[in-house]
Amino acid sequence: MSRPDGVVELVPLRGVPEVRAGDDLAALLLTALRPVGGLRDGDVLVVSSKVLSKALGLREPVDGAAREALVLRHSRRVVAERRTGSGTTRIVEAQAGPVMAAAGLDASNTGPDAGVLVLPADPDAAAADLHAALADRAPDVTFAVLVSDTAGRPWRSGQTDLALGSHALRVLDDLRAGTDADGRPLAVTARALADEIAAAADLVKGKVDGVPAALVRGLPEVVDPGTTEDARSLVRTGPGDWFALGHVEAVRAALGAAPGTEEAESVGIPSVGPEEPRDRGERAVRLALLGHPGARVAGTVSSGYAVSAADPVLAGRVAARLEVALAGEGQTSSVTVEPDGSSSGG
């Protein structure tokens, strides 16, 4: 996909008032669009998920530990979790689609009402509904709607906006089977257009400035009322997801303590900050013993561990589990099996 003139405009929509449950968001956006000429053919209207959730009344009262339960309720699965000073932070596959922290629950800039904002369960449908409400009042304009949200990214510091929901927008520019400028075949390149547009629009939106929407002009080729593409299709799941669990969580899940479960809580959740080897070792011991009553483990990371049980097969099994659990904690220690009765529990 090439641009003849290479010019793309990012236009902030100012003057949108505080949005409350039941407000006509389409009407508020159209009013904010008037000073910039209204909707035009080829426009992409990028709207923050926050104002969409406010208008739809997607708000839940929550405090303290209840927030962790709410995160799990709005999650399909937990990818990684760490203990912090204020509780447990979880990276999850949200019901709304993306993999993100805390299922996208938002407690900032939520307006005068209490509680936290939650994401629409089907952001693409919400984008389609908003598009329909706008199109009713601008029937002769061909445009797209993109709902954006903020998320962090693996291996990169900071956050950026991504496409949460979309309608009438080409979300992916698949260049595979094409060639580059040197004539070489492109085998893996597929540009995430919707994410690029969401991130670009965020440059002129802003949580501090209170600008919840922006127009992206100059990309008419990405606007397609007949497309079946949507933002959810950008989420990698199944065989295409190489990072379904954090490396620590993968080890713990294999040993019976999958993230987000009571077993993980009982064993203890790793801290986001530095921990002493003793603490990591004790957690590894609890994980090794999980579901294996009758076995005992004595020792520390520094001195080594001895595993004993009346059943030598059980002792060997727990010893093997302990070696794996220690590796998952980033600890190296000797693990031996002792005759039953030669070591005390610990």
C-alpha positions in Angstrom: 0.0 0.0 0.0 1.6 3.3 -1.1 0.6 6.9 -0.6 0.9 9.2 -3.7 1.5 12.3 -1.6 2.5 10.7 1.7 0.5 13.2 3.7 -1.6 12.0 6.7 -3.4 14.4 9.0 -4.0 13.8 12.7 -6.9 16.1 13.9 -7.8 16.2 17.6 -11.5 16.5 18.4 -11.8 19.0 21.2 -14.8 20.1 23.2 -16.3 16.7 24.0 -17.9 17.1 27.4 -17.7 14.6 30.3 -19.5 11.5 29.0 -22.0 9.8 31.3 -24.0 6.5 31.0 -26.7 6.8 28.4 -25.3 9.8 26.6 -25.6 10.0 22.8 -21.9 9.6 22.0 -22.5 9.9 18.3 -24.1 13.3 18.7 -21.3 14.5 21.0 -18.7 13.4 18.5 -20.5 15.0 15.6 -20.7 18.3 17.5 -16.9 18.1 18.1 -16.4 17.4 14.4 -18.1 20.6 13.2 -15.1 22.9 13.7 -12.9 20.6 11.6 -15.4 20.3 8.8 -17.4 17.3 9.9 -16.9 13.7 8.7 -15.4 13.5 5.2 -15.0 10.6 2.8 -12.0 8.5 3.7 -11.9 9.7 7.4 -11.0 7.3 10.1 -12.6 8.3 13.4 -10.5 7.0 16.3 -12.4 7.0 19.6 -10.9 6.1 23.0 -12.5 3.0 24.6 -12.9 5.0 27.8 -15.6 7.3 26.5 -17.3 4.4 24.8 -17.4 2.5 28.1 -18.7 5.6 29.9 -21.6 6.0 27.4 -22.5 2.4 27.5 -22.5 2.4 31.3 -19.7 -0.2 31.6 -18.7 0.7 35.1 -18.4 -1.5 38.2 -17.8 -0.6 41.8 -14.7 -2.1 43.1 -12.0 -1.7 45.8 -9.1 -3.6 47.2 -9.0 -7.4 46.6 -12.3 -7.2 44.7 -10.4 -5.6 41.9 -8.4 -8.8 41.4 -11.6 -10.9 41.3 -13.0 -8.4 38.7 -9.9 -8.8 36.5 -10.3 -12.6 36.5 -14.0 -12.2 35.7 -13.2 -10.2 32.6 -10.4 -12.5 31.5 -10.3 -15.6 29.3 -7.0 -16.7 30.7 -4.0 -15.5 32.7 -0.7 -15.1 30.9 1.5 -13.9 33.8 1.1 -12.7 37.3 3.3 -10.9 39.9 2.8 -9.8 43.4 3.2 -6.1 44.0 2.9 -3.8 47.1 -0.8 -3.3 46.4 -1.8 -6.9 45.5 -1.4 -9.1 42.4 -1.0 -7.7 38.9 -2.0 -10.0 36.1 -1.4 -9.9 32.3 -4.4 -11.6 30.8 -6.2 -12.3 27.6 -9.2 -10.0 28.1 -12.7 -11.0 27.3 -12.5 -8.0 25.0 -9.8 -9.7 23.0 -6.3 -8.3 23.5 -3.6 -9.6 25.9 -3.1 -6.7 28.4 -2.7 -5.8 32.0 -5.7 -6.1 34.3 -8.1 -7.0 31.5 -8.2 -3.3 30.5 -9.9 -2.2 33.7 -9.4 1.6 34.0 -9.5 3.6 37.2 -8.0 6.9 35.7 -10.0 9.8 34.3 -13.3 7.9 35.0 -15.2 11.1 35.7 -17.2 11.9 38.9 -18.8 8.5 39.2 -17.1 5.9 41.4 -15.8 2.5 40.4 -13.7 1.4 37.4 -14.5 1.3 33.7 -14.5 -2.1 31.9 -14.2 -2.8 28.2 -17.0 -3.8 26.0 -17.2 -7.6 25.7 -17.3 -7.2 21.9 -15.4 -4.1 20.9 -15.9 -4.7 17.1 -19.7 -4.8 17.6 -19.5 -1.6 19.7 -17.5 0.1 16.9 -20.1 -1.1 14.4 -23.0 0.3 16.5 -21.2 3.7 16.9 -20.5 3.7 13.1 -24.2 3.1 12.4 -25.3 5.9 14.7 -22.9 8.3 13.0 -23.8 7.1 9.5 -27.5 7.8 10.2 -26.6 11.5 10.6 -24.0 11.5 7.8 -25.5 9.1 5.3 -23.5 10.1 2.3 -20.0 9.9 3.8 -17.7 6.8 3.6 -15.7 6.6 6.8 -14.4 4.1 9.3 -14.5 3.9 13.1 -11.7 2.6 15.3 -11.9 2.1 19.0 -8.5 2.4 20.7 -7.1 1.4 24.0 -3.8 1.7 25.7 -1.6 -1.3 26.5 2.0 -2.3 27.2 4.1 -4.5 24.9 6.5 -7.4 25.6 10.1 -6.4 25.3 9.3 -2.6 25.1 9.0 0.0 27.8 6.0 2.3 28.0 2.5 2.0 26.6 0.9 2.8 23.2 -2.6 2.7 21.8 -3.8 -0.3 19.8 -6.9 -1.2 17.9 -9.5 -2.6 20.3 -12.5 -2.6 17.9 -13.1 -1.4 14.3 -15.7 -1.2 11.6 -15.3 -0.5 7.9 -11.5 -0.5 8.2 -8.9 -2.6 6.7 -6.9 -3.7 9.8 -4.0 -5.6 8.1 -1.9 -4.8 5.0 -0.7 -8.3 4.1 2.4 -7.9 1.9 3.3 -11.5 1.8 3.8 -12.9 -1.7 4.9 -9.5 -2.8 8.4 -8.1 -3.3 10.4 -5.4 -1.6 12.1 -2.4 -3.3 15.0 -4.7 -4.4 12.7 -7.3 -6.0 13.2 -9.8 -3.2 10.1 -11.8 -2.1 8.4 -10.7 1.2 7.6 -13.8 3.2 6.4 -12.5 6.6 5.6 -8.8 6.4 2.0 -7.9 7.3 1.5 -4.4 8.6 -1.0 -4.0 11.4 -2.7 -0.9 9.9 -5.3 -0.6 12.6 -2.7 -0.5 15.4 -0.6 2.0 13.5 -3.6 4.3 13.1 -4.6 4.0 16.7 -1.0 4.8 17.9 -0.8 7.7 15.5 -4.1 9.2 16.7 -3.0 9.0 20.3 -0.3 11.6 19.5 -3.1 14.2 19.4 -5.5 12.6 21.9 -4.5 12.4 25.5 -5.4 11.4 28.9 -4.2 14.6 30.5 -5.6 17.0 27.9 -9.0 15.3 27.9 -9.2 14.7 24.1 -11.0 11.4 23.7 -11.1 11.2 19.9 -9.2 12.1 16.8 -9.6 12.0 13.0 -7.0 10.4 10.8 -7.2 11.9 7.3 -5.3 11.0 4.2 -5.7 7.2 4.3 -8.9 6.6 2.1 -7.5 3.3 0.9 -7.9 1.7 4.3 -11.6 2.7 4.6 -13.7 -0.2 3.2 -17.4 -0.5 4.2 -17.5 -4.0 2.7 -14.6 -5.5 4.6 -15.1 -8.4 7.0 -11.8 -7.6 8.8 -12.0 -6.5 12.4 -9.7 -5.7 15.3 -10.1 -9.0 17.1 -8.5 -10.7 14.1 -5.2 -9.0 15.1 -5.1 -11.0 18.3 -2.9 -14.0 18.1 -4.3 -17.1 19.8 -4.0 -20.9 19.4 -1.0 -22.3 17.4 0.0 -18.8 16.3 0.6 -17.7 19.9 4.2 -18.4 20.8 3.9 -16.6 24.2 0.7 -18.0 25.7 2.3 -18.0 29.1 5.2 -16.3 30.8 8.2 -18.6 31.3 7.7 -18.7 35.1 4.0 -19.4 34.7 4.6 -22.2 32.1 6.8 -24.1 34.7 4.3 -23.5 37.5 1.3 -24.6 35.3 3.1 -27.8 34.3 3.5 -28.6 38.0 -0.1 -27.9 38.8 -0.2 -24.2 39.7 -1.6 -22.4 36.7 -1.7 -18.6 36.9 -5.0 -17.2 38.3 -5.8 -20.3 40.3 -6.1 -21.1 44.0 -3.2 -23.5 43.6 -1.0 -20.6 42.4 -2.1 -18.5 45.4 -1.4 -21.4 47.8 2.1 -21.9 46.5 2.8 -18.1 46.4 3.0 -15.7 43.5 6.5 -14.4 42.5 7.1 -10.7 43.3 7.6 -8.1 40.6 10.6 -6.9 42.6 13.8 -8.7 43.7 13.4 -11.6 46.1 15.9 -13.4 48.4 17.0 -16.9 47.2 15.5 -18.3 50.4 12.0 -17.0 49.5 12.3 -18.4 46.0 13.5 -21.7 47.3 10.6 -22.0 49.8 8.1 -21.3 47.0 9.7 -24.0 44.9 9.4 -26.5 47.7 5.7 -25.7 48.1 5.2 -26.1 44.4 7.1 -29.4 44.3 5.0 -30.8 47.2 1.7 -29.6 45.7 -0.6 -32.5 45.3 1.9 -35.0 46.7 1.1 -35.6 50.4 3.4 -37.9 52.2 6.7 -36.5 50.9 9.0 -34.2 52.9 11.7 -31.7 51.9 14.4 -30.4 54.1 17.2 -27.9 53.3 17.7 -24.5 51.6 19.0 -23.3 48.3 22.4 -22.7 49.8 22.7 -26.0 51.6 20.8 -28.2 49.1 17.6 -30.2 49.5 16.8 -33.7 50.7 13.5 -35.3 49.8 12.1 -38.3 51.7 8.9 -40.3 51.7 7.8 -43.8 52.8 7.3 -44.5 49.1 10.7 -44.1 47.3 8.8 -43.6 44.0 7.0 -40.6 45.5 10.3 -39.2 46.9 11.9 -39.5 43.5 8.9 -37.8 41.8 8.9 -34.9 44.3 12.7 -34.5 43.9 12.3 -34.3 40.1 9.5 -31.7 40.6 11.7 -29.7 42.9 14.5 -29.5 40.4 12.0 -28.2 37.8 10.5 -25.8 40.3 13.9 -24.4 41.3 14.8 -23.8 37.7 11.5 -21.9 37.2 12.5 -19.7 40.1 16.0 -19.1 38.6 17.7 -21.0 41.4 20.3 -23.7 41.3 20.7 -26.2 44.1 21.4 -29.8 44.8 18.4 -32.2 45.3 18.9 -35.6 46.7 16.6 -38.4 47.8 17.1 -39.6 51.3 15.8 -42.9 53.0 12.6 -42.3 54.8 13.1 -40.9 58.3 16.6 -39.5 57.7 15.3 -35.9 57.2 12.7 -33.8 58.9 10.0 -31.8 57.2 10.6 -28.2 56.3 
